[in-house]
């Protein structure tokens, strides 16, 4: 039986991680696991209390906020599993989840990454993810199948290949990590799992969806639905993703699309919604890409 390393990252929401661990031990039926929790420089260090409360869990504390990719990469570095299940700490497992995903790896040897069906925790009959379409490299857009729809099983037949895994719940093999490498940390937040997925597919592996497995997600506990942080990194990293993964021809057409269509549309939307303060955030995201290399470690945003 393959060892599965479950990796999750905490940042300033230790109670959410408590809920994650408590719920996990109530539902888990897969015996061969290890759990690794990375605390990403929370203002109040929760690790000492966790060590007492959850002695069976491995805790790692980073004194610097490394972002989504960096935090998960720390956990990956500690993992011993044949398969690594990277999950948000604001998720809740369902019975049989891990076994179902492991079975897919056993059945399809070319699998590099797999994600389960995801529903919203607060609206448990509503889908968040039933797979992704492939990326349109001219617009840097793809489509999340089933998002916000009531789950009546209408997408259950889609189990199989998908465009990308979902960052809230993605299982990867150690073989993939050895060949492709870790997640690219310079994104800090958003698009890093899409970049990882693009590299995984280029290396000849498959990304799959298992609609017979289910996880619930408490969306945006850490970041919030609307924030300057989110606007900056969503725009900065959308451009960065294309710079890293698209051909020259695709990049040129994307730049035209972003400057002449996306930018004015976003500015109009910000003004209409009363968020004119986001306009300089958008312009800063563009400027960052004009003045920084694709491997730059300069975030371009001062974290609080």
Kinemage of the C-alpha trace (Angstrom):
@kinemage 1
@onewidth
@group {chain A} dominant
@subgroup {mainchain}
@vectorlist {calphas} color= white
{ca unk a 1} P 0.000 0.000 0.000
{ca unk a 2} L 1.431 3.360 -1.066
{ca unk a 3} L 2.343 5.879 1.606
{ca unk a 4} L 0.406 9.133 1.165
{ca unk a 5} L 1.814 12.361 2.561
{ca unk a 6} L -0.923 14.896 3.284
{ca unk a 7} L 0.482 18.431 3.212
{ca unk a 8} L -1.353 21.587 4.232
{ca unk a 9} L -0.242 25.155 4.923
{ca unk a 10} L -1.487 27.415 7.712
{ca unk a 11} L -1.320 31.200 7.828
{ca unk a 12} L -2.943 33.122 10.688
{ca unk a 13} L -5.924 30.775 10.886
{ca unk a 14} L -4.867 28.072 13.316
{ca unk a 15} L -8.488 27.365 14.245
{ca unk a 16} L -9.155 26.442 10.610
{ca unk a 17} L -6.277 23.955 10.719
{ca unk a 18} L -7.668 22.566 13.984
{ca unk a 19} L -11.001 21.991 12.242
{ca unk a 20} L -9.199 20.358 9.310
{ca unk a 21} L -7.273 17.911 11.499
{ca unk a 22} L -10.232 17.098 13.757
{ca unk a 23} L -12.475 16.373 10.788
{ca unk a 24} L -9.776 14.366 9.016
{ca unk a 25} L -9.341 11.893 11.830
{ca unk a 26} L -13.103 11.372 11.951
{ca unk a 27} L -13.425 10.501 8.240
{ca unk a 28} L -10.102 8.983 7.148
{ca unk a 29} L -10.157 5.283 6.259
{ca unk a 30} L -6.745 5.064 4.544
{ca unk a 31} L -4.198 3.600 6.987
{ca unk a 32} L -0.838 4.427 5.382
{ca unk a 33} L -0.528 8.195 5.776
{ca unk a 34} L 1.571 10.937 7.256
{ca unk a 35} L 0.339 14.485 7.834
{ca unk a 36} L 2.603 17.514 7.492
{ca unk a 37} L 1.389 20.978 8.507
{ca unk a 38} L 3.505 23.982 7.531
{ca unk a 39} L 2.909 27.204 9.426
{ca unk a 40} L 3.722 30.053 7.078
{ca unk a 41} L 4.967 32.679 9.584
{ca unk a 42} L 1.675 33.244 11.381
{ca unk a 43} L 1.805 36.245 13.702
{ca unk a 44} L 1.141 33.974 16.667
{ca unk a 45} L 3.072 30.693 16.478
{ca unk a 46} L 0.512 27.869 16.808
{ca unk a 47} L 3.017 25.007 16.609
{ca unk a 48} L 3.740 24.527 20.337
{ca unk a 49} L 0.040 24.013 21.094
{ca unk a 50} L -0.398 21.781 18.053
{ca unk a 51} L 2.480 19.500 19.027
{ca unk a 52} L 0.663 18.743 22.278
{ca unk a 53} L -2.795 18.411 20.737
{ca unk a 54} L -1.785 16.395 17.643
{ca unk a 55} L 1.333 14.340 18.487
{ca unk a 56} L 0.862 12.148 15.399
{ca unk a 57} L 1.230 15.141 13.035
{ca unk a 58} L 4.523 16.603 11.800
{ca unk a 59} L 4.617 20.397 12.151
{ca unk a 60} L 7.062 22.732 10.420
{ca unk a 61} L 7.342 26.433 11.182
{ca unk a 62} L 8.627 28.947 8.624
{ca unk a 63} L 9.660 32.316 10.055
{ca unk a 64} L 8.997 33.935 6.661
{ca unk a 65} L 5.731 33.898 4.716
{ca unk a 66} L 6.719 31.862 1.654
{ca unk a 67} L 3.333 32.014 -0.074
{ca unk a 68} L 1.247 29.092 -1.304
{ca unk a 69} L 3.958 27.449 -3.393
{ca unk a 70} L 6.787 28.072 -0.966
{ca unk a 71} L 4.842 26.761 2.006
{ca unk a 72} L 3.844 23.610 0.162
{ca unk a 73} L 7.402 23.145 -1.091
{ca unk a 74} L 8.617 23.135 2.512
{ca unk a 75} L 6.126 20.360 3.248
{ca unk a 76} L 7.169 18.435 0.145
{ca unk a 77} L 10.760 18.579 1.344
{ca unk a 78} L 9.732 16.783 4.550
{ca unk a 79} L 7.449 14.217 2.890
{ca unk a 80} L 8.315 10.541 2.612
{ca unk a 81} L 5.236 9.437 0.680
{ca unk a 82} L 5.011 7.784 -2.730
{ca unk a 83} L 2.085 10.139 -3.335
{ca unk a 84} L 1.705 13.644 -1.934
{ca unk a 85} L -1.751 15.127 -1.386
{ca unk a 86} L -1.519 18.923 -1.220
{ca unk a 87} L -4.708 20.334 0.290
{ca unk a 88} L -5.826 23.681 1.640
{ca unk a 89} L -6.322 23.748 5.378
{ca unk a 90} L -9.857 25.043 4.756
{ca unk a 91} L -10.998 21.743 3.231
{ca unk a 92} L -12.877 18.809 4.680
{ca unk a 93} L -12.379 15.232 3.499
{ca unk a 94} L -15.114 12.709 2.794
{ca unk a 95} L -14.844 8.959 3.534
{ca unk a 96} L -12.868 7.038 0.925
{ca unk a 97} L -11.343 10.160 -0.647
{ca unk a 98} L -7.685 9.177 -0.369
{ca unk a 99} L -8.177 5.560 -1.438
{ca unk a 100} L -10.152 6.638 -4.495
{ca unk a 101} L -7.369 8.972 -5.634
{ca unk a 102} L -4.659 6.371 -4.945
{ca unk a 103} L -6.632 3.809 -6.974
{ca unk a 104} L -6.605 6.209 -9.940
{ca unk a 105} L -2.804 6.409 -9.811
{ca unk a 106} L -2.639 2.626 -9.765
{ca unk a 107} L -5.082 2.298 -12.670
{ca unk a 108} L -3.502 4.973 -14.876
{ca unk a 109} L 0.313 4.751 -14.626
{ca unk a 110} L 0.916 7.953 -16.632
{ca unk a 111} L -0.933 10.029 -14.049
{ca unk a 112} L 1.174 12.858 -12.672
{ca unk a 113} L -1.518 14.779 -10.817
{ca unk a 114} L -5.139 14.151 -9.900
{ca unk a 115} L -7.833 16.217 -8.188
{ca unk a 116} L -11.220 15.204 -6.773
{ca unk a 117} L -14.591 16.835 -7.281
{ca unk a 118} L -14.789 19.948 -5.093
{ca unk a 119} L -17.951 21.398 -3.559
{ca unk a 120} L -18.363 24.501 -1.437
{ca unk a 121} L -18.477 23.702 2.278
{ca unk a 122} L -21.007 26.434 3.043
{ca unk a 123} L -23.173 25.297 0.109
{ca unk a 124} L -22.568 21.532 0.138
{ca unk a 125} L -24.713 20.826 -2.927
{ca unk a 126} L -22.844 23.389 -5.076
{ca unk a 127} L -19.813 22.627 -7.227
{ca unk a 128} L -16.599 24.594 -7.161
{ca unk a 129} L -14.587 22.314 -9.464
{ca unk a 130} L -15.386 19.519 -11.866
{ca unk a 131} L -12.230 19.859 -13.934
{ca unk a 132} L -10.580 22.605 -15.981
{ca unk a 133} L -10.480 23.215 -19.687
{ca unk a 134} L -7.069 23.675 -21.288
{ca unk a 135} L -5.469 27.105 -21.190
{ca unk a 136} L -6.025 29.580 -24.014
{ca unk a 137} L -2.530 31.037 -24.259
{ca unk a 138} L -3.723 34.015 -26.315
{ca unk a 139} L -5.935 35.263 -23.472
{ca unk a 140} L -4.540 33.386 -20.441
{ca unk a 141} L -8.016 32.136 -19.716
{ca unk a 142} L -9.473 28.724 -19.105
{ca unk a 143} L -12.776 27.532 -17.728
{ca unk a 144} L -13.542 25.809 -14.459
{ca unk a 145} L -16.184 23.221 -15.297
{ca unk a 146} L -19.309 23.212 -13.134
{ca unk a 147} L -18.380 26.194 -10.958
{ca unk a 148} L -21.336 27.508 -8.910
{ca unk a 149} L -23.727 24.890 -10.322
{ca unk a 150} L -25.862 22.556 -8.228
{ca unk a 151} L -24.267 19.124 -8.310
{ca unk a 152} L -26.813 16.715 -9.728
{ca unk a 153} L -24.167 14.356 -11.061
{ca unk a 154} L -24.225 16.068 -14.443
{ca unk a 155} L -20.424 16.067 -14.679
{ca unk a 156} L -19.617 12.754 -13.034
{ca unk a 157} L -18.939 11.224 -16.449
{ca unk a 158} L -15.979 13.599 -16.889
{ca unk a 159} L -13.674 11.477 -14.725
{ca unk a 160} L -10.524 11.222 -16.806
{ca unk a 161} L -8.110 13.716 -18.328
{ca unk a 162} L -8.528 17.385 -17.449
{ca unk a 163} L -6.713 20.616 -18.211
{ca unk a 164} L -5.387 21.276 -14.717
{ca unk a 165} L -5.690 20.094 -11.143
{ca unk a 166} L -7.146 22.384 -8.500
{ca unk a 167} L -4.800 24.013 -5.992
{ca unk a 168} L -7.184 23.342 -3.107
{ca unk a 169} L -6.750 19.569 -3.501
{ca unk a 170} L -4.176 17.954 -5.782
{ca unk a 171} L -2.389 14.649 -5.404
{ca unk a 172} L 0.967 14.291 -7.163
{ca unk a 173} L 3.443 11.454 -7.408
{ca unk a 174} L 6.978 11.649 -6.078
{ca unk a 175} L 8.140 10.640 -9.571
{ca unk a 176} L 6.611 13.815 -10.997
{ca unk a 177} L 8.347 16.011 -8.460
{ca unk a 178} L 11.682 14.320 -9.127
{ca unk a 179} L 11.335 14.950 -12.881
{ca unk a 180} L 9.517 18.298 -12.982
{ca unk a 181} L 10.685 19.930 -9.775
{ca unk a 182} L 8.829 21.848 -7.099
{ca unk a 183} L 6.219 24.538 -7.632
{ca unk a 184} L 7.630 27.836 -8.871
{ca unk a 185} L 7.678 30.007 -5.748
{ca unk a 186} L 7.935 33.406 -7.422
{ca unk a 187} L 4.184 33.506 -8.045
{ca unk a 188} L 3.683 33.649 -4.266
{ca unk a 189} L -0.112 33.424 -4.633
{ca unk a 190} L -2.303 32.253 -7.566
{ca unk a 191} L -1.326 30.556 -10.850
{ca unk a 192} L 1.446 28.450 -9.319
{ca unk a 193} L -0.568 25.223 -9.641
{ca unk a 194} L -1.422 26.107 -13.265
{ca unk a 195} L 2.263 26.667 -13.993
{ca unk a 196} L 3.073 23.346 -12.291
{ca unk a 197} L 0.375 21.611 -14.311
{ca unk a 198} L 1.726 23.032 -17.571
{ca unk a 199} L 5.185 21.708 -16.714
{ca unk a 200} L 3.806 18.318 -15.693
{ca unk a 201} L 2.039 17.903 -19.037
{ca unk a 202} L 5.122 19.043 -20.968
{ca unk a 203} L 7.066 16.286 -19.172
{ca unk a 204} L 4.667 13.680 -20.585
{ca unk a 205} L 2.466 13.045 -17.551
{ca unk a 206} L -1.323 13.212 -17.418
{ca unk a 207} L -3.486 15.391 -15.213
{ca unk a 208} L -6.655 13.613 -14.213
{ca unk a 209} L -9.962 14.269 -12.499
{ca unk a 210} L -11.700 11.757 -10.239
{ca unk a 211} L -15.373 12.710 -9.933
{ca unk a 212} L -16.087 9.710 -7.715
{ca unk a 213} L -14.044 11.327 -4.937
{ca unk a 214} L -15.223 14.463 -3.129
{ca unk a 215} L -13.769 17.179 -0.926
{ca unk a 216} L -15.435 20.269 0.539
{ca unk a 217} L -13.767 23.689 0.400
{ca unk a 218} L -14.308 26.723 2.624
{ca unk a 219} L -13.373 29.216 -0.086
{ca unk a 220} L -11.184 32.262 0.599
{ca unk a 221} L -10.708 31.890 4.330
{ca unk a 222} L -7.158 33.277 4.108
{ca unk a 223} L -7.376 35.939 1.397
{ca unk a 224} L -10.996 37.079 1.198
{ca unk a 225} L -13.274 37.540 -1.776
{ca unk a 226} L -11.981 40.991 -2.797
{ca unk a 227} L -8.684 42.557 -1.775
{ca unk a 228} L -5.763 44.570 -3.110
{ca unk a 229} L -3.537 41.552 -2.472
{ca unk a 230} L -5.719 39.344 -4.647
{ca unk a 231} L -6.032 41.906 -7.444
{ca unk a 232} L -2.280 42.449 -7.610
{ca unk a 233} L -1.227 38.824 -7.704
{ca unk a 234} L -4.046 37.676 -9.992
{ca unk a 235} L -3.012 40.246 -12.611
{ca unk a 236} L 0.744 40.050 -12.080
{ca unk a 237} L 0.744 36.266 -12.219
{ca unk a 238} L -1.601 35.989 -15.178
{ca unk a 239} L 0.994 37.877 -17.206
{ca unk a 240} L 3.875 35.975 -15.604
{ca unk a 241} L 2.280 32.620 -16.451
{ca unk a 242} L 2.208 33.558 -20.140
{ca unk a 243} L 5.765 34.844 -20.023
{ca unk a 244} L 6.914 31.501 -18.617
{ca unk a 245} L 4.821 29.073 -20.650
{ca unk a 246} L 3.676 30.534 -23.975
{ca unk a 247} L 5.419 30.736 -27.332
{ca unk a 248} L 6.647 34.086 -28.683
{ca unk a 249} L 3.652 34.375 -31.024
{ca unk a 250} L 1.225 33.562 -28.210
{ca unk a 251} L 2.916 36.076 -25.914
{ca unk a 252} L 2.657 38.909 -28.434
{ca unk a 253} L -1.054 38.351 -29.007
{ca unk a 254} L -1.667 38.011 -25.265
{ca unk a 255} L 0.104 41.316 -24.517
{ca unk a 256} L -2.107 43.093 -27.049
{ca unk a 257} L -5.195 41.456 -25.570
{ca unk a 258} L -4.247 42.399 -21.999
{ca unk a 259} L -3.237 46.004 -22.657
{ca unk a 260} L -6.005 46.981 -25.074
{ca unk a 261} L -8.924 44.931 -23.744
{ca unk a 262} L -8.338 43.593 -20.235
{ca unk a 263} L -6.769 46.704 -18.715
{ca unk a 264} L -9.449 49.239 -19.749
{ca unk a 265} L -12.192 46.749 -18.912
{ca unk a 266} L -10.778 46.189 -15.431
{ca unk a 267} L -10.359 49.911 -14.816
{ca unk a 268} L -13.978 50.528 -15.809
{ca unk a 269} L -15.089 47.701 -13.533
{ca unk a 270} L -13.098 49.061 -10.581
{ca unk a 271} L -14.685 52.512 -10.972
{ca unk a 272} L -18.167 51.062 -11.345
{ca unk a 273} L -17.774 48.893 -8.224
{ca unk a 274} L -16.281 51.686 -6.114
{ca unk a 275} L -12.793 50.195 -6.097
{ca unk a 276} L -10.894 52.931 -7.937
{ca unk a 277} L -8.060 52.314 -5.453
{ca unk a 278} L -7.401 49.068 -7.350
{ca unk a 279} L -6.393 50.960 -10.507
{ca unk a 280} L -2.810 51.651 -9.329
{ca unk a 281} L -2.657 48.041 -8.112
{ca unk a 282} L -3.381 46.827 -11.656
{ca unk a 283} L -0.854 49.228 -13.167
{ca unk a 284} L 1.754 48.086 -10.640
{ca unk a 285} L 1.132 44.456 -11.647
{ca unk a 286} L 1.778 45.362 -15.285
{ca unk a 287} L 4.853 47.429 -14.407
{ca unk a 288} L 6.293 44.556 -12.390
{ca unk a 289} L 6.289 42.367 -15.496
{ca unk a 290} L 7.904 45.115 -17.551
{ca unk a 291} L 10.754 45.584 -15.072
{ca unk a 292} L 11.380 42.110 -13.641
{ca unk a 293} L 12.736 38.868 -15.049
{ca unk a 294} L 10.510 35.778 -14.946
{ca unk a 295} L 12.678 34.355 -12.169
{ca unk a 296} L 12.721 37.557 -10.110
{ca unk a 297} L 12.271 37.069 -6.363
{ca unk a 298} L 10.943 40.601 -5.982
{ca unk a 299} L 7.270 40.183 -5.060
{ca unk a 300} L 6.389 43.756 -5.978
{ca unk a 301} L 3.958 43.894 -3.076
{ca unk a 302} L 4.625 44.732 0.571
{ca unk a 303} L 3.045 42.125 2.790
{ca unk a 304} L 1.555 43.208 6.091
